[in-house]
Amino acid sequence: MKYLGTDVHVTSTVWHLLDEAGETVGQGKVATTADGLSKLVSRLGGPDELVVAQEVGKMSYFVHDVLTELGARVQSFNAYHLKMIAASRKKTDKRDAYWLAKVVQTGMAPHPVYIPTGQVRRLRTLLSRRASLVKERRRWLGRARAHLHAAGYKPKAYRSVERLVSSALLHPDGVEVELGEALELCVRMDQVLTLELKRVEQTIGAEAEGIDAVQRLKTIPSVGDWVAVTMVAWIGDVHRFASARQLASYAGLVPSVSQSGTSQRMGGITKQGAPQLRMMLVQAAHVLMNRCKAAEAAPLQAIGQRIQTGRGRRKIAAVAMARHLLRIAFYILRDETVYDSKRLCASRQEEVTAA
């Protein structure tokens, strides 16, 4: 077995090859193209006995697809986790490639990052595009407010650029020419972004209609289209998680732990993993606790009410409910079933009886 570390950049990739004993077999640089990577694998003796390591970055999908199609075994790692293993004051592309090869050769590698394919990757791409469009719309709304503030206006807290600008143009004294042009630019950009956002959302909706897992997740109270699609996209293959707790850890919804000797302190949630998934689950938890009126939601709401013993524990209860929603989603995806409130009631009754 040979271990290939690759420090991937847009134009070139620095590589370092180790054998089973950890001895350097070769090193060099190739173009980050399909042809360049294919020739590298052929020169190193083929993909059969080759383990390739790379850091996660914007070229990760491309490199993974090219090398996987050739038959190589590719492992992708979080750069932050590798930094903790191979911390050094001297950082070069060659050293990065060497340490990537070394961690897989020694077995000291952290848990590899999941690289999705097919429909899951497409959903992630579409959701990321939607998030960037929403973020850009907010920026233009902020720019419109900034223009008005700079001109001495006190606009209302509208969440729409068009409504904000319309209210400013109704001012009895009107607006200056320069300010009007700046506001019109904000309106035009907002209209373009809104149109593109609608197209992306329609595409996501069409994709979601044909996914059985999305429909089953929507049987959970407070889980709508966007939450269900986000869970399917960022969980991917649920069988890569050994338990519901491992999935909650991936979403960063488990408490951090600081333990030394006989001292142990539980802190806030780790906030590691997929922030999009965590954000959607917390929003769903707030909806579940404050807006759901369906009878199926009552067992879940009872769990949140036991945690929220006071106003100061409101956010704690929401995070706990988000973790509970994710645990339910794990079993629904793993067992290919739907939400059943009777099972929650039965488990709660068993707890009371045992107590």
C-alpha positions as CSV (number, residue, x, y, z in Angstrom):
1,M,0.0,0.0,0.0
2,K,1.2,3.5,-0.8
3,Y,0.0,6.8,0.7
4,L,-0.3,9.9,-1.4
5,G,-0.6,13.3,0.3
6,T,-1.9,16.1,-2.0
7,D,-1.9,19.9,-1.3
8,V,-4.4,21.0,-3.8
9,H,-4.6,24.5,-5.4
10,V,-6.5,25.8,-8.3
11,T,-3.7,25.6,-10.8
12,S,-1.3,23.0,-9.3
13,T,-1.2,20.2,-6.8
14,V,1.9,19.4,-4.7
15,W,2.2,15.7,-3.9
16,H,4.2,13.5,-1.6
17,L,4.2,9.7,-1.7
18,L,5.1,7.3,1.2
19,D,5.4,3.6,1.4
20,E,4.1,1.3,4.1
21,A,7.2,1.9,6.2
22,G,6.7,5.7,6.0
23,E,9.7,6.2,3.7
24,T,9.5,8.8,1.0
25,V,9.0,7.2,-2.5
26,G,8.6,10.4,-4.5
27,Q,7.4,14.0,-4.5
28,G,6.6,16.7,-7.0
29,K,4.0,19.0,-8.5
30,V,1.3,18.4,-11.2
31,A,-1.4,20.5,-12.8
32,T,-4.8,20.4,-11.0
33,T,-6.6,19.0,-14.1
34,A,-8.2,15.7,-14.9
35,D,-5.3,14.8,-17.2
36,G,-2.6,15.9,-14.8
37,L,-4.1,13.8,-11.9
38,S,-4.6,10.8,-14.2
39,K,-1.0,10.9,-15.4
40,L,0.2,11.2,-11.7
41,V,-1.8,8.1,-10.7
42,S,-0.5,6.1,-13.7
43,R,3.1,7.2,-13.0
44,L,2.8,6.1,-9.3
45,G,1.8,2.5,-10.3
46,G,-2.0,2.8,-10.7
47,P,-4.8,3.3,-8.2
48,D,-5.1,-0.3,-6.8
49,E,-2.7,0.1,-3.9
50,L,-3.0,3.9,-3.4
51,V,-4.6,5.9,-0.6
52,V,-5.0,9.6,-1.4
53,A,-5.4,12.3,1.3
54,Q,-6.5,15.8,0.7
55,E,-7.7,18.8,2.7
56,V,-11.3,20.0,2.2
57,G,-11.4,23.1,-0.1
58,K,-13.1,24.4,-3.1
59,M,-11.3,21.8,-5.3
60,S,-12.2,18.9,-3.1
61,Y,-15.2,17.6,-5.2
62,F,-13.2,17.8,-8.4
63,V,-10.2,16.0,-7.1
64,H,-12.4,13.4,-5.3
65,D,-14.4,12.7,-8.5
66,V,-11.4,12.4,-10.8
67,L,-9.4,10.1,-8.5
68,T,-12.4,8.0,-7.4
69,E,-13.3,7.4,-11.0
70,L,-9.8,6.1,-11.6
71,G,-10.2,3.6,-8.7
72,A,-8.1,5.3,-6.0
73,R,-9.3,5.5,-2.4
74,V,-9.6,9.2,-1.5
75,Q,-9.9,10.5,2.1
76,S,-10.7,14.2,2.7
77,F,-9.9,15.9,6.0
78,N,-10.8,19.1,7.8
79,A,-7.8,21.4,7.7
80,Y,-8.3,22.5,11.3
81,H,-8.1,19.0,12.5
82,L,-4.9,18.3,10.6
83,K,-3.4,21.6,11.9
84,M,-3.7,20.3,15.5
85,I,-1.9,17.1,14.5
86,A,0.9,18.6,12.5
87,A,1.3,22.1,14.1
88,S,4.5,23.8,12.9
89,R,6.0,27.2,12.6
90,K,7.2,26.3,9.1
91,K,4.3,25.9,6.7
92,T,4.9,25.1,3.0
93,D,3.0,23.2,0.4
94,K,5.6,20.4,0.4
95,R,5.3,20.0,4.2
96,D,1.5,20.0,4.0
97,A,1.6,17.2,1.3
98,Y,4.0,15.2,3.5
99,W,1.9,15.4,6.6
100,L,-1.3,14.5,4.7
101,A,0.5,11.3,3.5
102,K,1.9,10.7,7.0
103,V,-1.4,10.9,8.9
104,V,-3.0,8.2,6.6
105,Q,0.2,6.1,6.7
106,T,0.4,6.1,10.5
107,G,-3.4,5.8,11.1
108,M,-3.3,9.1,13.1
109,A,-5.8,10.7,10.7
110,P,-8.9,12.3,12.1
111,H,-12.3,11.2,10.9
112,P,-12.6,11.8,7.1
113,V,-15.0,14.4,5.8
114,Y,-18.0,12.9,4.0
115,I,-17.9,13.8,0.3
116,P,-21.5,13.5,-1.1
117,T,-22.3,12.5,-4.6
118,G,-25.4,12.5,-6.9
119,Q,-28.6,14.0,-5.6
120,V,-27.2,14.8,-2.1
121,R,-24.5,16.9,-3.6
122,R,-27.0,18.7,-5.9
123,L,-29.2,19.5,-3.0
124,R,-26.2,20.9,-1.0
125,T,-25.2,23.0,-4.0
126,L,-28.7,24.4,-4.5
127,L,-29.2,25.1,-0.8
128,S,-25.8,26.9,-0.6
129,R,-26.8,29.0,-3.6
130,R,-30.0,29.9,-2.0
131,A,-28.3,30.9,1.2
132,S,-25.8,33.1,-0.7
133,L,-28.7,34.8,-2.6
134,V,-30.6,35.5,0.7
135,K,-27.4,36.9,2.2
136,E,-26.8,39.1,-0.8
137,R,-30.3,40.5,-0.6
138,R,-29.8,41.4,3.0
139,R,-26.6,43.2,2.0
140,W,-28.4,45.4,-0.5
141,L,-31.1,46.1,2.1
142,G,-28.4,47.2,4.4
143,R,-26.9,49.4,1.7
144,A,-30.2,51.1,1.1
145,R,-30.6,51.8,4.8
146,A,-27.1,53.1,5.0
147,H,-27.7,55.5,2.1
148,L,-30.8,56.9,3.8
149,H,-29.1,57.2,7.2
150,A,-26.2,59.0,5.6
151,A,-28.6,61.5,4.0
152,G,-30.3,62.2,7.4
153,Y,-33.4,60.1,6.9
154,K,-34.8,57.8,9.6
155,P,-36.4,54.9,7.6
156,K,-38.7,52.3,9.1
157,A,-37.4,48.8,9.7
158,Y,-38.7,47.3,6.5
159,R,-37.4,43.9,5.4
160,S,-37.9,44.7,1.7
161,V,-35.7,47.0,-0.3
162,E,-38.6,48.0,-2.5
163,R,-40.8,49.0,0.5
164,L,-38.0,50.8,2.2
165,V,-37.2,52.9,-0.9
166,S,-40.9,53.5,-1.6
167,S,-41.4,54.9,1.8
168,A,-38.3,57.2,1.4
169,L,-39.5,58.5,-2.0
170,L,-42.8,59.6,-0.4
171,H,-41.0,62.0,1.9
172,P,-42.5,65.5,1.4
173,D,-39.2,67.1,0.6
174,G,-38.3,64.4,-1.9
175,V,-34.7,63.0,-2.2
176,E,-31.6,64.3,-3.8
177,V,-30.6,63.1,-7.3
178,E,-27.5,61.1,-6.1
179,L,-29.5,59.5,-3.3
180,G,-32.3,58.6,-5.7
181,E,-29.8,56.9,-8.1
182,A,-28.2,54.9,-5.3
183,L,-31.6,53.8,-4.1
184,E,-32.7,52.8,-7.6
185,L,-29.6,50.7,-7.9
186,C,-30.4,48.9,-4.7
187,V,-34.0,48.2,-6.0
188,R,-32.7,46.8,-9.3
189,M,-30.2,44.5,-7.6
190,D,-32.9,43.3,-5.2
191,Q,-35.2,42.5,-8.0
192,V,-32.6,40.5,-9.9
193,L,-31.7,38.6,-6.7
194,T,-35.4,38.0,-5.9
195,L,-36.0,36.5,-9.4
196,E,-33.0,34.3,-9.1
197,L,-34.0,33.2,-5.6
198,K,-37.4,32.2,-6.8
199,R,-35.9,30.1,-9.6
200,V,-33.6,28.3,-7.1
201,E,-36.4,27.6,-4.7
202,Q,-38.6,26.2,-7.5
203,T,-35.7,23.9,-8.5
204,I,-35.3,22.7,-4.9
205,G,-39.0,22.2,-4.5
206,A,-39.1,20.1,-7.7
207,E,-36.2,18.0,-6.5
208,A,-37.7,17.5,-3.0
209,E,-41.0,16.2,-4.4
210,G,-39.3,13.1,-5.7
211,I,-37.4,12.3,-2.6
212,D,-39.2,9.8,-0.3
213,A,-37.0,10.7,2.7
214,V,-38.1,14.4,2.6
215,Q,-41.8,13.4,2.6
216,R,-41.2,11.1,5.6
217,L,-39.3,13.7,7.6
218,K,-42.2,16.2,7.0
219,T,-44.4,13.9,9.2
220,I,-42.4,15.3,12.2
221,P,-44.2,18.3,13.8
222,S,-42.6,21.7,12.9
223,V,-40.6,20.1,10.1
224,G,-41.5,21.7,6.8
225,D,-40.1,21.6,3.3
226,W,-36.9,23.6,4.0
227,V,-36.0,21.8,7.2
228,A,-36.6,18.4,5.6
229,V,-34.6,19.2,2.5
230,T,-31.8,20.6,4.7
231,M,-31.7,17.4,6.8
232,V,-31.5,15.2,3.7
233,A,-28.8,17.3,2.1
234,W,-26.5,17.6,5.1
235,I,-27.0,14.2,6.6
236,G,-26.6,12.4,3.3
237,D,-26.2,8.7,3.9
238,V,-27.6,8.2,7.4
239,H,-25.9,4.8,7.8
240,R,-22.5,6.5,8.1
241,F,-23.6,7.4,11.6
242,A,-23.5,4.6,14.2
243,S,-26.1,6.2,16.4
244,A,-28.4,9.2,16.8
245,R,-25.9,10.7,19.3
246,Q,-23.2,10.5,16.7
247,L,-25.4,12.4,14.3
248,A,-26.2,15.0,16.9
249,S,-22.4,15.4,17.4
250,Y,-22.0,15.9,13.7
251,A,-24.5,18.7,13.9
252,G,-22.7,20.3,16.8
253,L,-25.8,19.9,19.1
254,V,-24.0,18.0,21.9
255,P,-22.4,19.7,25.0
256,S,-18.7,20.3,25.1
257,V,-16.8,18.5,27.9
258,S,-13.7,19.5,29.8
259,Q,-12.4,16.7,32.0
260,S,-9.2,16.3,33.9
261,G,-8.7,13.9,36.8
262,T,-11.8,13.9,39.0
263,S,-13.0,17.3,37.6
264,Q,-15.5,17.3,34.8
265,R,-17.4,20.4,33.4
266,M,-20.1,20.4,30.8
267,G,-20.1,23.5,28.6
268,G,-22.2,24.9,25.8
269,I,-22.8,22.9,22.6
270,T,-19.8,22.3,20.4
271,K,-21.2,24.1,17.3
272,Q,-19.1,21.7,15.1
273,G,-20.1,20.1,11.9
274,A,-22.9,21.5,9.6
275,P,-24.1,25.0,10.7
276,Q,-26.9,25.0,8.1
277,L,-28.4,21.9,9.6
278,R,-28.0,23.2,13.2
279,M,-29.6,26.5,12.3
280,M,-32.6,24.9,10.6
281,L,-33.2,22.5,13.5
282,V,-33.1,25.3,16.1
283,Q,-35.6,27.3,14.1
284,A,-37.9,24.2,13.9
285,A,-37.5,23.8,17.6
286,H,-38.7,27.3,18.3
287,V,-41.7,26.7,16.0
288,L,-42.5,23.5,17.7
289,M,-42.4,25.0,21.2
290,N,-44.4,28.2,20.4
291,R,-46.6,27.7,17.4
292,C,-47.5,24.0,16.9
293,K,-51.1,23.2,17.8
294,A,-51.4,19.7,16.4
295,A,-52.0,16.8,18.9
296,E,-49.0,15.0,17.5
297,A,-46.7,17.7,18.8
298,A,-47.8,17.4,22.4
299,P,-45.4,14.7,23.5
300,L,-42.5,16.6,22.0
301,Q,-43.6,19.9,23.6
302,A,-43.8,18.2,27.0
303,I,-40.1,17.4,26.7
304,G,-39.3,21.0,26.0
305,Q,-41.6,22.2,28.9
306,R,-39.7,20.0,31.3
307,I,-36.4,21.6,30.3
308,Q,-37.7,25.2,30.1
309,T,-38.3,25.8,33.9
310,G,-37.8,29.5,33.5
311,R,-37.4,32.3,31.0
312,G,-33.6,32.1,31.2
313,R,-33.7,28.4,30.0
314,R,-35.7,29.2,26.8
315,K,-32.7,28.9,24.5
316,I,-31.5,25.8,26.3
317,A,-34.8,24.2,25.8
318,A,-34.8,25.1,22.1
319,V,-31.4,23.6,21.5
320,A,-32.4,20.4,23.4
321,M,-35.6,20.2,21.3
322,A,-33.4,20.6,18.1
323,R,-31.3,17.7,19.2
324,H,-34.4,15.6,19.9
325,L,-35.8,16.4,16.5
326,L,-32.6,15.3,14.9
327,R,-32.6,12.0,16.9
328,I,-36.1,11.3,15.7
329,A,-35.0,12.1,12.1
330,F,-32.1,9.6,12.5
331,Y,-34.5,6.7,13.2
332,I,-37.0,7.8,10.5
333,L,-34.2,7.8,7.9
334,R,-32.5,4.7,9.2
335,D,-35.6,2.6,9.6
336,E,-37.5,4.2,6.6
337,T,-40.5,4.9,8.8
338,V,-42.6,7.9,9.7
339,Y,-43.1,9.9,12.9
340,D,-45.4,8.3,15.4
341,S,-46.3,10.3,18.5
342,K,-47.6,7.1,20.3
343,R,-44.1,5.8,20.5
344,L,-43.0,8.9,22.3
345,C,-45.9,8.6,24.7
346,A,-45.1,5.0,25.4
347,S,-41.4,5.7,26.1
348,R,-42.3,8.5,28.4
349,Q,-44.8,6.3,30.3
350,E,-42.0,3.6,30.7
351,E,-39.7,6.3,32.3
352,V,-42.4,7.4,34.7
353,T,-43.1,3.8,35.7
354,A,-39.5,3.0,36.2
355,A,-39.1,6.1,38.4
